[in-house]
Amino acid sequence: MAALGQIKNKLGVYHSLPDEQKEILKSIGFKDRLSKIENAIRANATVVTAIRSEGDGLLEDMEQEEQAREMEKLAMSTGQHACTHSHDHGNGHSHDHAGHSHSHPPTPSIQAEKPTPAQMDKLLSTLKQFVRDWSSEGEKERNTSYGPILETLEEKYSGLTKEQRLNTKILVPGAGLARLAFDIARIGFSSQGNEFSYFMLLSSFFILNRTTERNQHTIFPFAHTSSNHPEETSQLRSITVPDVLPLDYLRGPDSDFSLVAGEFLEIYGGDDEKEQWDAVVTCFYLDTAKNIIDYIKTISHVLKPGGQFINLGPLLYHFENNDDGEVSIELTLEELKKLLPQCGFKLDNEKMIDTTYTNNGDSMLQYTYKACFWTATKL
């Protein structure tokens, strides 16, 4: 409704113009394009409504888990005992509903009528994330960012038998819509993604568990902005998802994939996660930290001795210049590499890789990241 309201405003502007200008805009196709944008937004709303509907139970579980964790904190503060939550590392392709901390965004209200601008931004970003993670069009972008990671895992564990590979545990914090974690499971590893964004969790649940056909859903991810389009098709082209059907790969006994909901530091910082993982993979993730030292130390904490830390991404710090007074530590790449040995890592190799992120290849504006790729070994 919010996006349709924006189109209504645009039509209002059009109708407020002098008749001569309205005729000019109509003759060059402007008014017709607004109608097509409205249709595209309605098509997106259909998919978003389905995601929300299918995720109702998942969202309720998250809310109950939040309440349980708050009760646990209350019990601890009063000296009482409370049941703790554990998250499963076993087989299965469903989301494991681990708890989430107060640092999470508020749970979206089922009764909410009008989203905030921040919620709309996250929703529109998620639509573009569908392109990156689950469409054929996103394959090129995945090849440049996920490709080096998958190739490194194949190379480092090439000598393992099929059974040994399935017992090799790979953790993917900041899993987003879970394609990288899924691809790691698809090549035979035990893979677990971790994500805290409700938008991402609901959407990945929808793709992983509620989609029954390849290219089942059609979205218009670029319809919501009218800037930098060379032609109408750049804005209004449709994308189908998913390009592969996850259930085809995740049903069998040779698959070990899970996705844990919650905040990385809280879930994996405890003693039960100490030295439990053979490799940690981070992709466009480290710069989401408020305190990147905490991220690196937690990665070291969960890795077994000799475990691999594989990273690819830029340093676009998400909390730089935030207005809430919270901590934000922004290191240069050189400083970050100096931090690694102080957290127990030996940097094995590194290189810079040009890549994009949720890019519209037809846009007149193109962002390219010079992302740092490295592998490091926990000593």
Residue frames relative to the residue before (quaternion, step in Angstrom):
aa qw qx qy qz dx dy dz
M 1.0000 0.0000 0.0000 0.0000 0.00 0.00 0.00
A 0.6297 0.5384 -0.3450 0.4410 3.57 1.00 -0.75
A 0.6710 0.4870 -0.2983 0.4728 3.58 0.96 -0.89
L 0.6387 0.5105 -0.3290 0.4724 3.59 1.02 -0.73
G 0.6043 0.5544 -0.3470 0.4550 3.56 1.13 -0.63
Q 0.6285 0.5262 -0.3350 0.4646 3.58 1.08 -0.71
I 0.6440 0.5032 -0.3202 0.4792 3.58 1.02 -0.77
K 0.6100 0.5466 -0.3426 0.4602 3.57 1.04 -0.75
N 0.6452 0.5143 -0.3149 0.4691 3.56 1.02 -0.83
K 0.6464 0.5175 -0.3213 0.4594 3.58 0.99 -0.83
L 0.6493 0.4975 -0.3158 0.4808 3.57 1.02 -0.79
G 0.6127 0.5490 -0.3418 0.4543 3.56 1.11 -0.67
V 0.6305 0.5172 -0.3230 0.4802 3.55 1.04 -0.80
Y 0.6365 0.5371 -0.3219 0.4502 3.57 0.96 -0.91
H 0.7199 0.4519 -0.2617 0.4573 3.58 0.80 -0.97
S 0.6280 0.5388 -0.3432 0.4444 3.59 1.20 -0.35
L 0.5545 0.6305 -0.3868 0.3813 3.59 1.25 -0.27
P 0.6205 -0.5099 0.4250 0.4175 3.57 -1.23 0.30
D 0.6440 -0.5604 0.3589 0.3775 3.58 -1.10 0.71
E 0.6267 0.5508 -0.3441 0.4306 3.59 0.97 -0.80
Q 0.6928 0.4644 -0.2800 0.4754 3.59 0.92 -0.90
K 0.6082 0.5411 -0.3541 0.4605 3.59 1.08 -0.66
E 0.6547 0.5075 -0.3135 0.4642 3.56 0.97 -0.79
I 0.6241 0.5309 -0.3368 0.4639 3.57 1.04 -0.79
L 0.6905 0.4771 -0.2842 0.4635 3.60 0.82 -1.00
K 0.6331 0.5240 -0.3287 0.4653 3.57 1.04 -0.73
S 0.6727 0.5199 -0.3003 0.4325 3.58 0.95 -0.87
I 0.7270 0.4066 -0.2499 0.4937 3.61 1.08 -0.62
G 0.6448 -0.5903 0.2984 0.3831 3.60 1.26 0.24
F 0.4089 0.7445 -0.4599 0.2589 3.60 1.25 -0.02
K 0.6945 0.4697 -0.2925 0.4598 3.60 0.75 -0.97
D 0.6309 0.5294 -0.3284 0.4624 3.58 1.01 -0.76
R 0.6381 0.5226 -0.3289 0.4599 3.60 1.03 -0.76
L 0.6172 0.5370 -0.3559 0.4517 3.62 0.99 -0.70
S 0.6396 0.5139 -0.3252 0.4702 3.58 1.01 -0.74
K 0.6571 0.4998 -0.3097 0.4718 3.58 0.99 -0.80
I 0.6108 0.5359 -0.3480 0.4676 3.59 1.08 -0.72
E 0.6315 0.5318 -0.3297 0.4579 3.57 0.97 -0.83
N 0.6571 0.5002 -0.3116 0.4700 3.61 0.93 -0.82
A 0.6435 0.5205 -0.3181 0.4624 3.58 1.03 -0.81
I 0.6438 0.5153 -0.3207 0.4659 3.58 0.97 -0.82
R 0.6432 0.5085 -0.3276 0.4694 3.59 0.98 -0.77
A 0.6296 0.5181 -0.3365 0.4711 3.60 1.04 -0.70
N 0.6385 0.5103 -0.3219 0.4778 3.60 1.00 -0.79
A 0.6344 0.5424 -0.3287 0.4420 3.57 1.01 -0.83
T 0.6092 0.5555 -0.3494 0.4453 3.58 1.07 -0.68
V 0.6764 0.4752 -0.2898 0.4823 3.58 0.94 -0.89
V 0.6569 0.5111 -0.3153 0.4560 3.59 0.91 -0.92
T 0.6308 0.5273 -0.3298 0.4639 3.60 1.01 -0.78
A 0.6469 0.5100 -0.3159 0.4708 3.58 1.01 -0.79
I 0.6247 0.5290 -0.3328 0.4681 3.59 1.00 -0.81
R 0.6793 0.4942 -0.2856 0.4613 3.54 0.89 -0.98
S 0.6654 0.5114 -0.3053 0.4501 3.58 0.93 -0.86
E 0.6908 0.4745 -0.2776 0.4698 3.57 0.89 -0.96
G 0.7155 0.4643 -0.2489 0.4589 3.57 1.15 -0.58
D 0.3561 0.7642 -0.4853 0.2316 3.60 1.24 0.06
G 0.6854 0.4809 -0.2905 0.4633 3.57 0.86 -0.93
L 0.6300 0.5322 -0.3274 0.4611 3.55 1.02 -0.80
L 0.6695 0.5032 -0.3016 0.4556 3.56 0.92 -0.90
E 0.6324 0.5233 -0.3311 0.4654 3.56 1.03 -0.77
D 0.6221 0.5319 -0.3381 0.4645 3.59 1.03 -0.76
M 0.6443 0.5184 -0.3239 0.4596 3.58 0.97 -0.84
E 0.6614 0.5082 -0.3099 0.4563 3.56 0.93 -0.91
Q 0.6542 0.5021 -0.3131 0.4711 3.58 0.99 -0.83
E 0.6363 0.5275 -0.3261 0.4589 3.55 1.05 -0.79
E 0.6226 0.5360 -0.3313 0.4640 3.57 1.02 -0.80
Q 0.6612 0.4998 -0.3044 0.4695 3.56 0.93 -0.89
A 0.6420 0.5261 -0.3232 0.4544 3.58 0.99 -0.83
R 0.6710 0.4928 -0.3067 0.4614 3.57 0.95 -0.84
E 0.6244 0.5214 -0.3446 0.4685 3.58 1.05 -0.70
M 0.6355 0.5147 -0.3264 0.4740 3.59 1.04 -0.75
E 0.6252 0.5379 -0.3335 0.4568 3.56 1.06 -0.78
K 0.6506 0.5089 -0.3160 0.4668 3.57 0.95 -0.89
L 0.6450 0.5234 -0.3158 0.4586 3.57 1.00 -0.87
A 0.6550 0.5123 -0.3090 0.4616 3.56 0.96 -0.88
M 0.6518 0.5121 -0.3187 0.4597 3.57 0.97 -0.85
S 0.6757 0.5062 -0.3014 0.4432 3.56 0.97 -0.84
T 0.7245 0.3973 -0.2364 0.5112 3.59 1.22 -0.51
G 0.5647 -0.6431 0.3621 0.3692 3.54 1.32 0.17
Q 0.5142 0.6266 -0.4291 0.3984 3.59 1.25 0.24
H 0.4892 -0.6393 0.5033 0.3141 3.55 -1.31 0.18
A 0.0415 -0.7890 0.6128 0.0143 3.55 -1.10 0.70
C 0.5263 -0.6133 0.4817 0.3390 3.56 -1.16 0.57
T 0.2772 -0.7585 0.5673 0.1614 3.56 -0.91 0.91
H 0.4490 -0.6873 0.5105 0.2558 3.52 -1.24 0.57
S 0.1116 -0.7676 0.6261 0.0799 3.55 -1.02 0.76
H 0.2283 -0.7650 0.5810 0.1587 3.55 -1.16 0.53
D 0.4970 -0.7138 0.4389 0.2254 3.49 -0.96 1.05
H 0.2046 -0.7567 0.6072 0.1298 3.55 -1.09 0.76
G 0.4646 0.7218 -0.4186 0.2964 3.56 1.22 0.20
N 0.7546 -0.3694 0.2823 0.4631 3.53 -1.33 -0.21
G 0.5111 0.6460 -0.4847 0.2940 3.52 -1.29 0.34
H 0.3096 -0.7689 0.5357 0.1609 3.51 -1.16 0.59
S 0.5111 0.6362 -0.4376 0.3774 3.56 1.20 0.24
H 0.5920 -0.5336 0.4529 0.3996 3.54 -1.33 0.18
D 0.2574 -0.6996 0.6401 0.1859 3.53 -1.10 0.78
H 0.3285 -0.8001 0.4735 0.1667 3.55 -0.62 1.12
A 0.0059 0.7947 -0.6051 0.0482 3.56 0.28 1.22
G 0.6287 -0.5890 0.3645 0.3536 3.53 -1.19 0.53
H 0.2255 -0.7536 0.5976 0.1555 3.52 -1.29 0.22
S 0.4527 -0.7322 0.4538 0.2302 3.52 -0.98 0.87
H 0.7042 -0.4577 0.3369 0.4256 3.52 -1.34 0.06
S 0.5706 0.5962 -0.3905 0.4080 3.60 1.20 -0.20
H 0.5056 0.6477 -0.4224 0.3828 3.57 1.27 -0.09
P 0.5487 -0.5478 0.4899 0.3986 3.54 -1.24 0.33
P 0.6119 -0.5618 0.3861 0.4010 3.61 -1.07 0.54
T 0.5654 -0.5877 0.4519 0.3615 3.53 -1.12 0.65
P 0.4698 -0.6733 0.4779 0.3125 3.61 -0.77 0.94
S 0.4143 -0.7268 0.4947 0.2353 3.57 -0.83 0.96
I 0.4784 -0.6626 0.4961 0.2932 3.57 -0.92 0.92
Q 0.7158 0.4483 -0.2492 0.4738 3.57 1.10 -0.70
A 0.4180 0.7375 -0.4661 0.2532 3.61 1.24 -0.15
E 0.2702 -0.7845 0.5416 0.1351 3.55 -0.92 0.94
K 0.8090 0.1234 -0.0437 0.5730 3.58 0.97 -0.79
P 0.3432 -0.7531 0.5182 0.2155 3.60 -0.59 1.08
T 0.5048 -0.6108 0.5089 0.3364 3.54 -1.23 0.48
P 0.6553 -0.4927 0.3718 0.4354 3.62 -1.19 0.29
A 0.6395 0.5252 -0.3329 0.4521 3.60 1.00 -0.77
Q 0.6540 0.5022 -0.3158 0.4695 3.59 0.99 -0.79
M 0.6355 0.5175 -0.3311 0.4676 3.58 1.03 -0.75
D 0.6270 0.5336 -0.3366 0.4570 3.58 0.99 -0.80
K 0.6716 0.4943 -0.2980 0.4646 3.57 0.94 -0.89
L 0.6439 0.5239 -0.3220 0.4552 3.55 1.01 -0.80
L 0.6838 0.4703 -0.2897 0.4766 3.60 0.88 -0.92
S 0.6092 0.5358 -0.3453 0.4717 3.59 1.11 -0.64
T 0.6385 0.5286 -0.3249 0.4554 3.58 1.04 -0.76
L 0.6068 0.5445 -0.3563 0.4565 3.60 1.03 -0.71
K 0.6762 0.4715 -0.2931 0.4843 3.60 0.96 -0.84
Q 0.6025 0.5564 -0.3544 0.4493 3.56 1.16 -0.61
F 0.5644 0.5786 -0.3805 0.4493 3.58 1.14 -0.57
V 0.6359 0.5240 -0.3306 0.4602 3.59 0.99 -0.82
R 0.6749 0.5078 -0.2916 0.4490 3.57 0.84 -0.99
D 0.8073 0.3594 -0.1625 0.4389 3.56 0.71 -1.09
W 0.8545 0.2073 -0.0465 0.4740 3.58 0.86 -0.86
S 0.6381 0.4930 -0.3659 0.4646 3.61 1.10 0.49
S 0.6099 -0.5361 0.4323 0.3921 3.54 -1.27 0.36
E 0.6169 0.5570 -0.3481 0.4336 3.58 1.06 -0.72
G 0.6796 0.5060 -0.2909 0.4445 3.59 1.08 -0.66
E 0.4324 0.7339 -0.4505 0.2674 3.59 1.25 -0.18
K 0.6390 0.5321 -0.3375 0.4411 3.60 0.93 -0.84
E 0.6748 0.4828 -0.2944 0.4742 3.57 0.91 -0.90
R 0.6417 0.5119 -0.3274 0.4680 3.58 1.00 -0.76
N 0.6320 0.5513 -0.3415 0.4243 3.58 0.97 -0.77
T 0.7094 0.4572 -0.2743 0.4609 3.60 1.00 -0.75
S 0.7589 0.3568 -0.2079 0.5035 3.61 1.11 -0.56
Y 0.7377 0.3557 -0.2254 0.5277 3.59 0.85 -0.89
G 0.5667 0.6510 -0.3716 0.3420 3.56 1.08 -0.72
P 0.6931 0.4656 -0.3057 0.4576 3.65 0.72 -0.94
I 0.6288 0.5341 -0.3362 0.4542 3.58 1.09 -0.66
L 0.6799 0.4834 -0.2882 0.4701 3.57 0.86 -0.95
E 0.6401 0.5209 -0.3223 0.4637 3.58 1.01 -0.80
T 0.6461 0.5195 -0.3175 0.4603 3.59 1.01 -0.78
L 0.6478 0.5027 -0.3208 0.4740 3.58 0.96 -0.79
E 0.6316 0.5266 -0.3285 0.4647 3.59 0.98 -0.82
E 0.6866 0.4942 -0.2803 0.4536 3.56 0.93 -0.93
K 0.7115 0.4768 -0.2750 0.4369 3.59 0.81 -1.01
Y 0.7832 0.2799 -0.1499 0.5345 3.58 1.08 -0.65
S 0.2508 0.8187 -0.4846 0.1787 3.56 1.17 0.57
G 0.6900 0.5065 -0.2854 0.4313 3.58 1.10 -0.59
L 0.5362 0.6500 -0.4002 0.3603 3.59 1.23 -0.09
T 0.4768 -0.6143 0.5373 0.3266 3.53 -1.22 0.51
K 0.6913 -0.4580 0.3445 0.4401 3.57 -1.27 0.20
E 0.6677 0.4949 -0.2992 0.4688 3.58 0.96 -0.85
Q 0.6543 0.5074 -0.3171 0.4625 3.58 0.97 -0.83
R 0.6361 0.5231 -0.3332 0.4590 3.57 1.01 -0.76
L 0.6554 0.5114 -0.3157 0.4575 3.59 0.98 -0.82
N 0.6885 0.4468 -0.2722 0.5023 3.58 1.21 -0.45
T 0.5442 0.5814 -0.4049 0.4493 3.59 1.31 0.15
K 0.2253 -0.8337 0.4992 0.0710 3.56 -0.40 1.30
I 0.0820 -0.7932 0.6032 -0.0158 3.53 -0.72 1.21
L 0.1654 -0.7864 0.5916 0.0653 3.57 -0.84 1.04
V 0.1037 -0.7940 0.5985 0.0241 3.58 -0.95 0.96
P 0.1372 -0.7926 0.5893 0.0762 3.64 -0.09 1.21
G 0.7958 0.2358 -0.1954 0.5224 3.57 -1.13 0.64
A 0.1401 0.8670 -0.4691 0.0926 3.55 1.03 0.85
G 0.3172 -0.7730 0.5045 0.2175 3.62 1.17 -0.31
L 0.7918 -0.2216 0.1967 0.5341 3.57 -0.72 -1.08
A 0.5742 -0.7051 0.3058 0.2822 3.54 1.30 0.61
R 0.3888 0.7372 -0.4973 0.2411 3.64 1.13 0.17
L 0.6551 0.5038 -0.3376 0.4507 3.62 0.88 -0.82
A 0.6597 0.4919 -0.3127 0.4744 3.60 0.89 -0.88
F 0.6304 0.5246 -0.3226 0.4726 3.59 1.06 -0.76
D 0.6739 0.4926 -0.3071 0.4569 3.60 0.87 -0.90
I 0.6103 0.5356 -0.3498 0.4673 3.59 1.10 -0.64
A 0.6522 0.4841 -0.3089 0.4948 3.59 1.01 -0.77
R 0.6449 0.5523 -0.3258 0.4158 3.57 1.00 -0.80
I 0.7074 0.4073 -0.2723 0.5095 3.61 1.12 -0.51
G 0.7413 -0.5147 0.1937 0.3848 3.53 1.21 0.60
F 0.5756 0.5939 -0.3908 0.4040 3.61 1.22 -0.03
S 0.4773 -0.5738 0.5559 0.3660 3.52 -1.37 0.16
S 0.0226 -0.8453 0.5286 -0.0740 3.55 -0.37 1.28
Q 0.0031 -0.7820 0.6233 -0.0044 3.53 -1.02 0.87
G 0.2058 -0.7589 0.6083 0.1079 3.54 -0.87 1.03
N 0.1488 -0.7602 0.6253 0.0946 3.53 -1.26 0.50
E 0.0954 0.7975 -0.5851 0.1120 3.57 -0.80 1.02
F 0.2250 -0.7980 0.5443 0.1281 3.60 -1.04 0.71
S 0.5744 0.6021 -0.3891 0.3952 3.62 1.17 -0.31
Y 0.4415 -0.6993 0.4948 0.2667 3.57 -0.74 1.04
F 0.6164 0.5535 -0.3524 0.4354 3.58 1.01 -0.77
M 0.6868 0.4715 -0.2736 0.4808 3.56 0.94 -0.92
L 0.6664 0.5221 -0.3098 0.4329 3.58 0.92 -0.89
L 0.6665 0.4909 -0.3078 0.4691 3.58 0.89 -0.86
S 0.6813 0.4967 -0.2880 0.4540 3.56 0.97 -0.88
S 0.6719 0.4763 -0.3097 0.4751 3.59 0.94 -0.79
F 0.5902 0.5538 -0.3577 0.4658 3.58 1.10 -0.67
F 0.6435 0.5377 -0.3054 0.4512 3.56 0.98 -0.89
I 0.7021 0.4565 -0.2660 0.4775 3.58 0.87 -0.96
L 0.7261 0.4693 -0.2559 0.4325 3.57 0.83 -0.99
N 0.8335 0.2745 -0.0831 0.4722 3.55 0.92 -0.92
R 0.7808 0.3459 -0.1684 0.4923 3.60 1.11 -0.52
T 0.5954 0.5378 -0.3705 0.4680 3.59 1.25 0.18
T 0.1837 -0.8390 0.5106 0.0404 3.56 -0.74 1.09
E 0.7709 0.2450 -0.1526 0.5678 3.60 1.26 -0.15
R 0.5361 -0.5726 0.5032 0.3626 3.55 -1.23 0.46
N 0.8506 0.0929 -0.0973 0.5084 3.56 -1.14 0.79
Q 0.2290 0.8249 -0.4836 0.1821 3.56 1.11 0.74
H 0.7920 0.2921 -0.1257 0.5212 3.59 1.02 -0.80
T 0.2030 -0.7759 0.5896 0.0953 3.55 -1.03 0.85
I 0.0042 -0.7917 0.6101 -0.0321 3.56 -0.84 1.02
F 0.2812 -0.7140 0.6167 0.1756 3.51 -1.37 0.37
P 0.1226 -0.8825 0.4477 0.0756 3.58 0.47 1.20
F 0.7429 0.4054 -0.2251 0.4827 3.61 1.14 -0.49
A 0.4406 0.7376 -0.4267 0.2824 3.57 1.28 0.10
H 0.6677 0.5672 -0.2946 0.3817 3.56 1.15 -0.57
T 0.7404 0.2775 -0.2259 0.5690 3.59 1.21 0.04
S 0.2754 -0.8006 0.5184 0.1202 3.55 -0.96 0.89
S 0.5177 0.6554 -0.4091 0.3674 3.59 1.22 0.22
N 0.8729 0.1659 -0.1185 0.4432 3.54 -1.25 0.65
H 0.4490 0.6503 -0.4895 0.3686 3.57 1.04 0.76
P 0.3688 -0.7480 0.5029 0.2272 3.62 -0.65 1.04
E 0.7914 -0.0170 0.0286 0.6104 3.57 1.17 -0.53
E 0.7349 -0.4504 0.2923 0.4142 3.53 -1.31 0.30
T 0.6670 0.5338 -0.3178 0.4113 3.58 0.89 -0.89
S 0.5662 0.5909 -0.3872 0.4246 3.59 1.15 -0.49
Q 0.7203 0.4335 -0.2318 0.4894 3.56 1.01 -0.85
L 0.8115 0.3497 -0.1228 0.4518 3.56 0.90 -0.95
R 0.4377 0.6890 -0.4948 0.2980 3.61 1.12 0.16
S 0.3860 -0.7307 0.5246 0.2048 3.54 -1.07 0.77
I 0.2004 -0.7430 0.6295 0.1071 3.52 -1.30 0.56
T 0.1999 -0.7717 0.5887 0.1339 3.58 -0.97 0.79
V 0.0484 -0.7801 0.6237 -0.0099 3.54 -1.12 0.82
P 0.6531 -0.2037 -0.7240 -0.0881 1.53 -2.19 1.24
D 0.5440 -0.6286 0.4456 0.3323 3.57 -1.18 0.51
V 0.7318 0.1649 -0.1583 0.6421 3.57 1.33 -0.27
L 0.3941 -0.7036 0.5335 0.2551 3.57 -1.15 0.50
P 0.3935 -0.7626 0.4557 0.2366 3.61 -0.31 1.21
L 0.6406 0.5525 -0.3461 0.4057 3.59 0.92 -0.80
D 0.5728 0.5907 -0.3840 0.4190 3.60 1.15 -0.47
Y 0.7523 0.3950 -0.1975 0.4889 3.57 1.10 -0.73
L 0.7582 0.4456 -0.2008 0.4316 3.56 1.07 -0.64
R 0.5265 0.6569 -0.4043 0.3576 3.59 1.24 0.09
G 0.6948 0.5500 -0.2759 0.3723 3.56 1.00 -0.82
P 0.6556 -0.5276 0.3761 0.3878 3.57 -1.31 0.24
D 0.6589 0.5094 -0.3138 0.4559 3.60 1.19 -0.36
S 0.6183 0.5172 -0.3492 0.4778 3.58 1.23 0.37
D 0.0067 0.7760 -0.6301 0.0271 3.56 -0.99 0.89
F 0.2443 0.7689 -0.5368 0.2470 3.55 -0.07 1.33
S 0.0974 0.7795 -0.6145 0.0731 3.56 -0.98 0.84
L 0.1828 -0.7592 0.6150 0.1097 3.53 -1.29 0.43
V 0.1778 -0.8094 0.5575 0.0490 3.54 -0.61 1.20
A 0.2881 -0.7552 0.5682 0.1545 3.56 -0.89 0.99
G 0.5649 0.6044 -0.4390 0.3506 3.57 -0.84 0.93
E 0.6302 -0.5480 0.4085 0.3683 3.52 -1.36 0.13
F 0.5643 -0.6733 0.3665 0.3065 3.56 -0.69 1.18
L 0.7056 0.4755 -0.2892 0.4386 3.59 0.70 -1.04
E 0.6747 0.5021 -0.2985 0.4512 3.57 0.99 -0.81
I 0.7135 0.4680 -0.2688 0.4469 3.57 0.85 -0.94
Y 0.8116 0.3113 -0.1342 0.4759 3.57 0.84 -0.98
G 0.5524 0.6453 -0.3862 0.3597 3.59 1.24 0.04
G 0.5957 0.6165 -0.3514 0.3763 3.59 1.23 -0.24
D 0.7033 -0.4783 0.3293 0.4100 3.55 -1.33 0.24
D 0.6269 0.5666 -0.3523 0.4023 3.61 1.06 -0.66
E 0.7062 0.4255 -0.2631 0.5011 3.60 1.24 -0.34
K 0.4335 0.7250 -0.4536 0.2841 3.59 1.24 -0.07
E 0.8645 -0.0525 -0.0068 0.4998 3.55 -0.87 1.11
Q 0.3820 0.7371 -0.4645 0.3082 3.56 0.96 0.92
W 0.7462 0.4199 -0.1926 0.4795 3.60 1.21 -0.43
D 0.4272 -0.7118 0.5055 0.2353 3.55 -1.05 0.85
A 0.7954 -0.0118 0.0207 0.6056 3.58 1.11 -0.62
V 0.1546 -0.7333 0.6521 0.1143 3.52 -1.27 0.60
V 0.1365 -0.7911 0.5955 0.0290 3.54 -0.84 1.08
T 0.0184 -0.7873 0.6163 -0.0063 3.57 -0.81 1.01
C 0.0016 0.7973 -0.6018 0.0462 3.56 -0.84 1.00
F 0.8085 -0.1031 0.0083 0.5794 3.59 -0.49 1.22
Y 0.5044 0.6819 -0.3842 0.3647 3.57 0.97 0.89
L 0.6461 0.5763 -0.3566 0.3510 3.60 0.77 -0.94
D 0.6932 0.4850 -0.2890 0.4480 3.59 1.03 -0.72
T 0.5262 0.5902 -0.4356 0.4301 3.59 1.25 0.26
A 0.5198 0.6638 -0.4009 0.3584 3.59 1.27 -0.12
K 0.3997 -0.6419 0.5904 0.2822 3.50 -1.24 0.55
N 0.7665 0.0808 -0.0382 0.6360 3.55 1.10 -0.78
I 0.2842 -0.8147 0.4828 0.1498 3.55 -0.08 1.31
I 0.5453 0.5990 -0.4043 0.4247 3.60 1.20 -0.42
D 0.6352 0.5288 -0.3287 0.4571 3.58 0.99 -0.81
Y 0.6279 0.5322 -0.3373 0.4569 3.58 0.99 -0.79
I 0.7020 0.4740 -0.2825 0.4503 3.59 0.75 -1.07
K 0.6586 0.5047 -0.3146 0.4610 3.59 0.95 -0.82
T 0.6540 0.4984 -0.3233 0.4683 3.60 0.99 -0.72
I 0.6118 0.5291 -0.3451 0.4760 3.58 1.05 -0.70
S 0.6485 0.5000 -0.3110 0.4825 3.57 0.98 -0.82
H 0.6271 0.5676 -0.3194 0.4273 3.56 1.03 -0.86
V 0.7480 0.4196 -0.2385 0.4556 3.60 0.84 -0.93
L 0.6265 0.5679 -0.3444 0.4079 3.60 1.14 -0.49
K 0.4685 -0.6250 0.5478 0.2996 3.51 -1.20 0.67
P 0.6034 -0.5169 0.4283 0.4304 3.63 -1.16 0.36
G 0.7742 0.2562 -0.2307 0.5307 3.54 -0.79 1.04
G 0.4675 0.6969 -0.4290 0.3342 3.58 1.29 -0.05
Q 0.4467 -0.7209 0.4853 0.2126 3.54 -1.21 0.61
F 0.1441 -0.7416 0.6512 0.0719 3.53 -1.07 0.90
I 0.0205 -0.8106 0.5825 -0.0556 3.56 -0.39 1.29
N 0.0087 0.8266 -0.5585 0.0685 3.57 -0.66 1.10
L 0.0612 0.7484 -0.6604 0.0012 3.51 -1.25 0.64
G 0.4830 0.6706 -0.4784 0.2970 3.56 -0.86 0.90
P 0.5219 -0.6070 0.4919 0.3424 3.54 -1.33 0.19
L 0.4232 -0.6602 0.5364 0.3119 3.56 -1.26 -0.36
L 0.2017 0.7599 -0.5751 0.2263 3.54 0.59 1.24
Y 0.1903 -0.8503 0.4796 0.1033 3.55 0.35 1.32
H 0.4144 -0.7716 0.4382 0.2023 3.55 -0.57 1.24
F 0.7704 0.3611 -0.1886 0.4904 3.58 1.08 -0.63
E 0.3464 0.7281 -0.5146 0.2917 3.58 1.21 0.35
N 0.8449 0.0915 -0.1119 0.5150 3.56 -0.99 0.93
N 0.2800 0.7538 -0.5479 0.2308 3.59 1.04 0.69
D 0.4559 -0.7263 0.4674 0.2147 3.54 -1.16 0.70
D 0.6082 0.6023 -0.3527 0.3781 3.59 1.22 -0.11
G 0.5374 -0.6687 0.3834 0.3420 3.58 1.27 0.11
E 0.4740 0.6766 -0.4466 0.3436 3.59 1.23 0.11
V 0.6525 -0.5286 0.3857 0.3823 3.51 -1.31 0.44
S 0.1254 0.7470 -0.6519 0.0359 3.55 -1.16 0.68
I 0.0866 -0.7962 0.5987 -0.0003 3.53 -0.63 1.20
E 0.0724 -0.8113 0.5801 -0.0017 3.58 -0.60 1.15
L 0.1122 -0.8039 0.5837 0.0212 3.57 -0.45 1.23
T 0.4586 -0.6033 0.5589 0.3368 3.53 -1.24 0.45
L 0.6551 -0.4941 0.3733 0.4328 3.57 -1.23 0.25
E 0.6293 0.5330 -0.3366 0.4545 3.59 0.99 -0.77
E 0.6656 0.4880 -0.3053 0.4750 3.59 0.94 -0.86
L 0.6330 0.5383 -0.3295 0.4483 3.58 1.02 -0.78
K 0.6585 0.4948 -0.3107 0.4744 3.58 0.97 -0.79
K 0.6390 0.5038 -0.3264 0.4811 3.60 1.10 -0.61
L 0.6150 0.5557 -0.3417 0.4430 3.57 1.17 -0.56
L 0.5831 0.6387 -0.3752 0.3336 3.60 0.97 -0.80
P 0.7099 0.4330 -0.3082 0.4621 3.68 0.69 -0.87
Q 0.6254 0.5375 -0.3475 0.4462 3.60 1.13 -0.52
C 0.6972 0.3977 -0.2571 0.5382 3.56 1.32 -0.25
G 0.6846 -0.5473 0.2679 0.4000 3.56 1.22 0.48
F 0.6029 0.5747 -0.3550 0.4246 3.60 1.21 0.36
K 0.2195 -0.7076 0.6498 0.1697 3.50 -1.30 0.55
L 0.3457 -0.7415 0.5397 0.1985 3.56 -0.67 1.13
D 0.2660 -0.8044 0.5145 0.1322 3.58 -0.50 1.17
N 0.7703 -0.1997 0.1461 0.5877 3.58 0.86 -0.92
E 0.0617 -0.7864 0.6138 0.0326 3.53 -1.25 0.39
K 0.0622 0.7677 -0.6376 0.0156 3.52 -1.30 0.42
M 0.4273 -0.6733 0.5359 0.2772 3.55 -1.25 0.36
I 0.1007 -0.7940 0.5994 0.0100 3.56 -0.97 0.95
D 0.3341 -0.7219 0.5714 0.2020 3.56 -0.87 0.96
T 0.1767 0.7821 -0.5784 0.1504 3.55 -0.74 1.05
T 0.3544 -0.7120 0.5642 0.2218 3.54 -1.31 0.27
Y 0.2256 -0.7593 0.5922 0.1478 3.56 -1.31 0.13
T 0.8238 -0.1456 0.0210 0.5474 3.58 -0.59 1.24
N 0.2162 0.8243 -0.4878 0.1894 3.51 0.94 0.97
N 0.2847 -0.6892 0.6341 0.2047 3.53 -1.22 0.64
G 0.3327 -0.8013 0.4644 0.1779 3.55 -0.22 1.26
D 0.6771 0.4890 -0.2905 0.4669 3.58 1.21 -0.41
S 0.5109 0.6784 -0.4113 0.3310 3.58 1.24 -0.21
M 0.5119 -0.6311 0.4915 0.3132 3.56 -1.24 0.52
L 0.6985 0.3669 -0.2545 0.5593 3.58 1.31 -0.14
Q 0.0233 -0.8115 0.5825 -0.0399 3.58 -0.67 1.12
Y 0.1539 -0.7642 0.6213 0.0796 3.57 -0.86 1.03
T 0.0300 -0.7763 0.6296 0.0108 3.56 -0.92 0.92
Y 0.2462 -0.7637 0.5821 0.1315 3.57 -0.84 1.02
K 0.2613 -0.6774 0.6563 0.2052 3.52 -1.19 0.64
A 0.0800 -0.8457 0.5276 -0.0089 3.52 0.20 1.35
C 0.3676 -0.7080 0.5580 0.2285 3.54 -1.11 0.74
F 0.1125 -0.7689 0.6276 0.0465 3.54 -0.91 1.00
W 0.1252 0.7935 -0.5913 0.0707 3.57 -0.87 0.91
T 0.1881 -0.6925 0.6702 0.1895 3.47 -1.45 0.19
A 0.0213 -0.7832 0.6208 -0.0268 3.55 -1.01 0.89
T 0.2934 -0.7553 0.5673 0.1469 3.56 -1.14 0.74
K 0.3863 -0.6918 0.5544 0.2547 3.55 -0.97 0.85
L 0.3713 -0.7545 0.5043 0.1966 3.55 -0.69 1.12
